[in-house]
Amino acid sequence: MSIETITEEYKIRNGITADLTDYDLKLIKSIKNLREGYANELSKRKCSIYLKEQMVVSVFDKNSKEKESKKAETKSKMKTELTICEAVQMNGNPCKAKAKDGGKFCGRHCKK
């Protein structure tokens, strides 16, 4: 974009009919540099390619069902084995961290 088109756009958006001040001119130059920078970055980006027809592969469907069932099993195990630290903090509030496996306290409150 040229400075003239940005200047006209700036005048229309801000309702300016008189001459532009030095501040306005600096702002217009900044807008031009910003737009050029965005255009350069956009040209460097990689593009995504979209296919007209969807590809269906049965291998992915089988794997996703197996993964979903494994995730559900691990979530149910985690819910049953989750314990909260029994320590009391210095301010009197109970600790809200997870207890270590097989212990009563979290990593901050267990003896080292």
SVG drawing of the C-alpha trace seen along z (x, -y; Angstrom):
<svg xmlns="http://www.w3.org/2000/svg" viewBox="-15 -23 31 74">
<polyline fill="none" stroke="black" stroke-width="0.4" points="0.0,0.0 1.1,-3.5 1.3,-6.3 -1.4,-8.2 -4.0,-5.5 -3.2,-5.1 -3.5,-8.9 -6.9,-9.0 -8.1,-6.1 -6.8,-7.8 -8.6,-11.1 -11.9,-9.3 -11.7,-7.2 -10.9,-10.2 -13.0,-12.7 -10.1,-15.1 -10.7,-17.7 -7.8,-20.1 -4.1,-19.6 -2.4,-16.7 -0.2,-17.4 3.3,-16.0 1.9,-13.5 -0.6,-12.3 2.1,-11.9 4.3,-9.9 1.3,-7.7 0.6,-7.1 4.2,-6.1 4.0,-3.7 0.8,-2.2 2.5,-1.7 5.6,0.0 3.3,2.2 1.3,3.3 4.4,4.1 5.8,6.1 2.6,8.1 2.7,8.7 6.3,10.0 5.5,12.3 2.4,13.6 4.4,14.4 6.9,16.4 4.2,18.6 3.7,22.2 0.3,22.9 -2.1,25.6 -3.4,27.8 -7.0,28.8 -8.2,31.8 -11.5,31.8 -12.3,35.3 -11.9,36.7 -9.4,39.5 -10.7,42.3 -8.2,44.8 -9.5,47.6 -6.2,48.0 -6.7,44.6 -10.2,45.5 -9.1,48.7 -6.2,46.9 -8.4,44.1 -11.0,46.5 -8.2,48.4 -6.7,45.1 -10.1,43.9 -10.6,47.1 -7.1,46.9 -7.7,43.3 -11.0,44.2 -9.2,47.0 -6.4,44.8 -8.8,42.1 -10.9,44.5 -7.7,45.8 -6.5,42.3 -9.8,41.4 -9.7,44.3 -6.0,44.0 -6.0,40.2 -5.1,39.1 -4.6,35.6 -1.7,34.6 -2.6,34.7 -0.2,32.0 -1.3,28.6 0.4,25.5 1.9,22.8 -1.1,20.6 -3.4,23.3 -4.9,24.4 -4.7,28.0 -2.3,28.8 -4.2,29.4 -1.4,31.2 -1.5,34.9 0.1,37.3 2.9,39.4 2.2,43.1 1.5,45.1 2.1,42.3 0.2,39.8 2.1,36.7 3.1,34.8 6.7,34.1 6.9,30.9 5.8,32.5 7.3,36.0 10.6,36.6 13.6,36.8"/>
</svg>
